[in-house]
Each structure stands twice: as structure tokens, then as C-alpha cells.
């Protein structure tokens, strides 16, 4: 059996997966990344979905700012 890959869920952020990875989306699209660590979007706000583009940071900041 192969070694386990590390997957880390970041509170309020992405899911970090040790790469390289091949991601299959619900619509059948396949996204590949050869990076050593890949951030997968968990908030679905990314313009580069399923990969994270840090859109979760902008959304969180706008909610936290006092009016």
C-alpha cells in the first residue's frame, strides 16, 4: 500500500493537500497540479475553482468590519 497523503482543513480557509494532485469536479472537469502543496477552495468563491485564490479572506474581512 502507498504512503498516506496529508490533507489539512484550515478553519475559514482552504483544504490543503500534499501534491501532486488530480481533482475531478462534479461537472466532470479535471484539474491537475504538480505543486508540492495544493489549496482546494472550500468556500466556492474562488474564480479559479476548485483551486483556492484566497477569495475567502476578502469575504471574511467584509463581514468583520464594523459599519
N, C-alpha and C positions, 0 to 999 in steps of 0.2 A: 504494500500500500504506500502511496506517496505521502510526503510530509503535509501537515496541516498548513493552510494559508491563514494569516491573521486578518480578521475583519473587526474593525473598531467602529462603534456607533458613537458619534460625537453629539452630545446634548445640544439641541438647537442648531446643529450643523449637518455636515455630510456623513456618509458612511465611507470609511477609509478601508481600502482593500489592498493587500500586497499584490503588486503586478508581476508580470503582465497579465492582463485580463481580456476576455471577450464577453461583452454584455449583449444579451438578446432582449430587446424591448417588447412590450406587449403587441405592438403593431408589426413585429417581425423584423425590424431593422436590427442590424448587428453593428456594434461599435467596438473597436479594438483599441487597446492602449498598451504600449510596451514600457510605460513608466514603471519605476520601482514601487510607487505608491499611487493609487488612483482614488480620487474623491468622487463618490457617486452621490448625486443630488437626492436628498430625502424630502425637500420641501416642494419640489416640482416647479419652482420659479425660474430655474436656470434656462437661459436662452440656448444653452449647449446641452440640454437634457439628453441622455441620462448622466452626463458628466457635470460636476458642480462648477459654477462660475462665481461663487460667493454671493449670489443674489440673496441668500438667507440673511446675510449681515445687514443689507440695506432695509429689508423688511422689518427686521428686529429693531433697528435704530429708529425708524419712523414711528413705531408703536411705543417705544420707551420715552420719546421726547415729550416733555410737558407742553401743554397748549396754553 
